[in-house]
Amino acid sequence: MPKSPSKDSELQNSLLSEGKTAPISSFFKLEDIILEAGCLQRRMWQLSDIRITYYEGRLVDIDSTLLKLSQQTVTMLFVQKGGIRVEFGGNAEGRCLKTAMQNCFYSANEPVQVWSEELEVGFWCIEFSKACFLEYALEATPSWGEFTAAIDQNQASTLLSRSAFLDLSIQSCLQSILNSTGNSRSSRLFLRAKVLELLAHQTECSESQNTTIQRFVKKDYDRERLLFAKEYLLKSMALPPSLPDLARIAGINEFKLKRGFKEMFGDTVFGFLAKTRLALAKTALEKGQQTASEIAFELGFSSLQHFSTAFKKQFGVSPRHFAKD
């Protein structure tokens, strides 16, 4: 926790609990938070009843308190790198979330505490006022029934019985939030839409847990090897390895690579690669600094025609909608 909370932080806490509208000037903040275990950079977007925060940094000690979140708020956590432990509701053991994992918590009468599990950390914290979350959750799947009932009865609860992995859709959504720094009403609307998108993805995770019988990624070693495989794939997009080669490079058998990759990231290895390529291509086209031909070549498409066909199938428009050769 910061050694001395600022008046601005106190204001934001009261705004979240009372549901008041924050001044436009305090909508986005970028600042350093000094902890006993080191320093974290904090990016924070404050809406009237939702606060979005991304913490990132390198610590000098593990098993240290990183932050305490307000009681009677619903908190979505997404870990980008490193590892954290979440303690709430008198649960001494807590829940551990490692790289590329997510979950959602509610603590009734005690603050949610987040502890460091590794020296390097990067994680998202999205807090809802109780009333706001319940209003949105009414439109969610019945699989949320137990979680929302606990919140309504003011009982500590966790949405997912086992923390889920971040798929490409969630990663893309979080990246969009990270790129948003505008202090405007339209920016607020954009951020609220992205938060609702994340809620929809967590709904899918909740439904999936209720229907999935077998789980392939059971050990930390397997999870780390699959994360390595994903990162290697992203670095080799122009000339990706075959499945057998990727399995060998990652140190995991091909069967576990295929089944585990889909479980962790929500798609097949090459389905993930194709969607990532197209998402990067769309971002590059929107920037307007490269032609479609240059982008297609850099991302490893076999031809401009192949790129154009795949792009239109994914986004409903051709690359020429964004840029012309």
C-alpha positions in Angstrom: 0.0 0.0 0.0 1.1 3.6 -0.5 2.8 5.0 2.6 0.4 7.9 2.7 -2.8 7.7 0.6 -3.4 10.9 -1.4 -6.6 13.0 -1.0 -7.3 12.1 -4.6 -7.2 8.3 -3.7 -9.7 9.0 -0.9 -11.9 10.9 -3.3 -11.9 8.0 -5.8 -12.8 5.5 -3.0 -15.7 7.6 -1.9 -16.9 8.1 -5.5 -16.9 4.3 -6.1 -18.8 3.5 -3.0 -21.3 6.4 -3.3 -21.8 6.1 -7.1 -21.0 9.8 -7.9 -19.5 11.0 -11.1 -15.8 11.8 -11.0 -14.7 15.1 -12.5 -13.4 14.8 -16.1 -9.9 16.1 -15.0 -9.5 13.1 -12.6 -10.6 10.4 -15.2 -7.2 9.0 -16.0 -4.1 9.0 -13.9 -0.6 7.6 -14.3 1.5 7.5 -11.1 4.1 5.6 -9.1 3.0 3.8 -5.9 5.8 3.3 -3.3 5.6 0.1 -1.4 7.8 -1.5 1.3 8.7 -4.2 -1.2 9.4 -1.8 -4.1 7.5 0.4 -6.5 4.6 -0.1 -8.9 3.4 2.1 -11.7 -0.3 2.5 -11.6 -2.6 3.5 -14.5 -6.0 4.2 -13.3 -9.3 5.1 -15.1 -12.1 6.3 -12.8 -15.7 6.0 -13.8 -18.7 6.9 -11.6 -19.2 3.4 -10.3 -16.3 1.4 -11.8 -12.5 1.8 -11.3 -10.1 0.2 -13.7 -6.4 0.0 -12.6 -3.3 -1.6 -14.1 -0.4 -2.2 -11.8 3.1 -3.1 -13.1 6.5 -3.2 -11.6 9.4 -5.1 -10.2 9.7 -5.7 -6.5 12.6 -6.4 -4.2 10.8 -8.9 -2.0 7.9 -11.4 -2.4 5.0 -12.3 -0.1 4.4 -8.6 0.5 1.1 -6.7 0.5 0.6 -4.9 -2.8 -2.8 -3.4 -2.2 -6.0 -3.5 -0.2 -9.3 -3.1 -2.0 -12.4 -1.5 -0.6 -14.9 -3.9 1.1 -18.3 -4.5 -0.5 -16.9 -4.1 -4.0 -16.8 -6.7 -6.7 -13.3 -7.1 -8.1 -12.2 -8.7 -11.4 -8.5 -9.6 -11.5 -6.5 -10.3 -14.6 -2.8 -11.2 -14.3 -0.6 -10.3 -17.3 2.7 -11.4 -15.8 4.2 -12.7 -12.5 1.9 -14.0 -9.8 -0.3 -12.7 -7.0 -2.2 -14.2 -4.1 -5.7 -12.9 -3.2 -7.0 -13.1 0.4 -10.5 -12.1 1.4 -13.5 -13.0 3.6 -11.3 -14.4 6.3 -9.8 -17.0 3.9 -6.3 -17.4 5.2 -5.1 -19.5 2.3 -6.5 -17.2 -0.5 -6.3 -17.9 -4.2 -3.2 -17.7 -6.3 -3.3 -16.3 -9.8 -0.3 -16.7 -12.0 0.6 -15.3 -15.5 -2.4 -15.3 -17.9 -5.0 -16.1 -15.2 -8.2 -14.4 -14.1 -11.0 -14.5 -11.5 -13.6 -12.4 -9.8 -14.1 -11.8 -6.1 -16.4 -10.2 -3.6 -15.5 -9.5 0.0 -18.4 -8.4 2.2 -17.0 -7.0 5.4 -13.2 -7.2 5.0 -11.0 -5.7 2.2 -9.7 -7.9 -0.5 -5.9 -8.1 0.0 -3.5 -8.7 -2.9 0.0 -10.2 -2.1 3.0 -10.6 -4.3 4.0 -14.2 -5.3 6.8 -13.2 -7.7 9.2 -10.3 -8.0 7.9 -9.1 -11.4 4.2 -8.4 -11.5 1.7 -6.9 -13.9 -2.1 -7.2 -13.2 -5.4 -5.6 -13.8 -7.9 -4.8 -11.1 -11.4 -3.7 -12.1 -13.7 -2.8 -9.2 -17.4 -2.4 -9.3 -19.7 -0.9 -6.7 -22.0 -3.7 -5.4 -25.2 -2.1 -6.9 -23.5 -1.6 -10.3 -22.3 -5.1 -10.6 -25.6 -6.7 -9.6 -27.4 -4.5 -12.2 -25.1 -5.8 -14.9 -25.1 -9.4 -13.6 -28.9 -9.6 -13.8 -28.4 -10.0 -17.6 -25.7 -12.6 -17.2 -26.0 -16.4 -17.6 -27.6 -18.5 -14.8 -24.2 -19.9 -14.1 -23.6 -16.6 -12.1 -26.5 -17.4 -9.9 -24.6 -18.6 -6.9 -22.1 -15.8 -7.1 -24.6 -13.0 -7.4 -26.8 -14.5 -4.7 -23.8 -14.4 -2.3 -23.2 -10.8 -3.2 -26.8 -9.9 -2.7 -26.7 -11.6 0.8 -23.4 -9.8 1.6 -21.4 -13.0 1.7 -17.8 -13.4 0.5 -17.6 -15.4 -2.7 -15.5 -16.3 -5.8 -16.9 -16.4 -9.3 -14.7 -19.2 -10.7 -14.1 -22.4 -8.7 -10.7 -22.5 -10.4 -9.1 -19.4 -11.9 -9.4 -19.4 -15.7 -6.8 -18.5 -18.4 -6.8 -15.3 -20.4 -7.7 -16.0 -24.1 -6.9 -13.8 -27.0 -10.2 -11.9 -26.8 -9.6 -10.9 -23.2 -5.9 -9.9 -24.0 -7.1 -7.8 -26.9 -9.8 -6.1 -24.7 -7.3 -5.3 -22.0 -4.8 -3.9 -24.5 -7.5 -1.6 -25.9 -8.1 -0.2 -22.3 -4.3 0.3 -21.9 -4.2 2.4 -25.0 -7.0 4.7 -23.8 -5.8 7.8 -22.1 -8.3 10.4 -23.3 -10.1 12.5 -20.7 -13.5 12.8 -22.4 -17.1 11.6 -22.1 -16.6 9.4 -25.2 -13.6 7.8 -23.5 -15.7 7.0 -20.5 -18.3 5.3 -22.7 -15.6 3.4 -24.5 -14.1 2.1 -21.2 -17.5 1.1 -19.9 -18.1 -0.9 -23.1 -14.8 -2.7 -22.7 -15.6 -3.5 -19.0 -18.9 -5.0 -20.2 -17.0 -7.0 -22.8 -14.8 -8.4 -20.1 -17.8 -9.4 -18.0 -19.2 -11.2 -21.1 -15.9 -13.1 -21.4 -16.0 -14.1 -17.7 -19.5 -15.3 -18.3 -18.2 -17.6 -21.0 -15.5 -18.9 -18.6 -18.1 -19.6 -15.9 -20.3 -21.5 -18.4 -17.3 -23.4 -19.7 -16.3 -24.5 -16.2 -19.8 -25.9 -15.6 -19.6 -28.0 -18.7 -15.9 -29.1 -19.0 -15.3 -32.4 -17.4 -11.6 -33.0 -18.2 -8.9 -30.5 -17.5 -5.6 -30.9 -19.3 -3.4 -28.2 -17.8 -3.0 -29.4 -14.2 0.6 -28.7 -13.4 2.5 -25.4 -13.2 5.2 -26.9 -15.5 2.6 -27.6 -18.3 1.2 -24.1 -17.9 4.7 -22.5 -18.1 5.5 -24.6 -21.2 2.3 -23.6 -22.9 2.9 -19.9 -22.1 6.4 -20.3 -23.6 4.9 -21.9 -26.7 2.5 -19.0 -27.1 5.3 -16.4 -26.8 7.5 -18.3 -29.2 4.7 -18.5 -31.7 4.1 -14.7 -31.4 7.8 -14.1 -32.1 7.8 -16.4 -35.1 4.7 -15.2 -36.9 6.4 -14.6 -40.2 7.7 -18.1 -40.3 5.9 -20.2 -37.6 7.1 -23.7 -36.7 5.0 -26.8 -37.3 3.1 -28.4 -34.4 5.7 -31.1 -33.8 8.5 -28.5 -33.9 6.7 -26.2 -31.5 6.0 -29.0 -29.1 9.7 -30.0 -29.2 10.9 -26.4 -28.7 8.4 -25.9 -25.8 9.3 -29.2 -24.1 5.8 -30.7 -24.1 4.2 -33.5 -26.1 2.1 -32.6 -29.2 -1.1 -34.0 -27.7 -0.8 -31.8 -24.6 0.2 -28.8 -26.7 -2.9 -29.0 -28.8 -5.4 -29.7 -26.0 -3.7 -27.6 -23.4 -3.3 -24.6 -25.8 -7.0 -24.6 -26.6 -7.9 -24.8 -22.9 -5.6 -21.9 -21.9 -6.1 -19.6 -24.8 -9.5 -20.5 -26.2 -8.4 -21.6 -29.7 -6.2 -24.0 -31.5 -2.5 -23.1 -32.0 -2.9 -22.0 -35.6 -6.4 -20.5 -35.0 -4.8 -18.3 -32.3 -1.9 -17.4 -34.7 -4.3 -16.4 -37.5 -6.5 -14.2 -35.2 -3.4 -12.6 -33.7 -2.0 -11.8 -37.1 -5.2 -10.2 -38.2 -5.6 -8.2 -35.0 -2.1 -6.8 -35.4 -2.8 -6.1 -39.1 -5.9 -4.1 -38.3 -4.0 -2.1 -35.7 -1.2 -1.4 -38.2 -3.7 -0.4 -40.9 -5.5 2.0 -38.5 -2.2 3.7 -37.8 -1.8 4.4 -41.5 2.0 4.1 -41.6 2.3 0.9 -43.8 0.6 -0.4 -46.8 -1.5 -3.6 -46.8 1.3 -5.3 -48.8 3.9 -4.4 -46.3 1.8 -5.6 -43.4 0.9 -8.9 -45.1 4.6 -9.6 -45.8 5.7 -8.8 -42.3 3.1 -11.0 -40.7 3.8 -14.0 -42.9 0.8 -14.1 -45.2 1.5 -16.1 -48.3 0.1 -13.4 -50.6 -1.8 -10.1 -50.5 -4.9 -11.9 -51.8 -4.7 -14.4 -49.0 -4.4 -11.6 -46.5 -7.3 -9.6 -48.0 -9.6 -12.6 -48.0 -8.8 -13.6 -44.4 -9.1 -9.9 -43.2 -12.5 -9.4 -44.8 -13.7 -12.7 -43.4 -12.6 -11.7 -39.9 -13.7 -8.0 -39.9 -16.3 -7.7 -42.6 -14.3 -5.1 -44.6 -11.3 -5.3 -46.9 -7.9 -3.9 -45.8 -8.5 -1.1 -48.3 -11.2 0.2 -45.9 -8.3 1.4 -43.8 -5.4 1.9 -46.2 -4.6 1.8 -49.9 -1.5 0.6 -51.6 
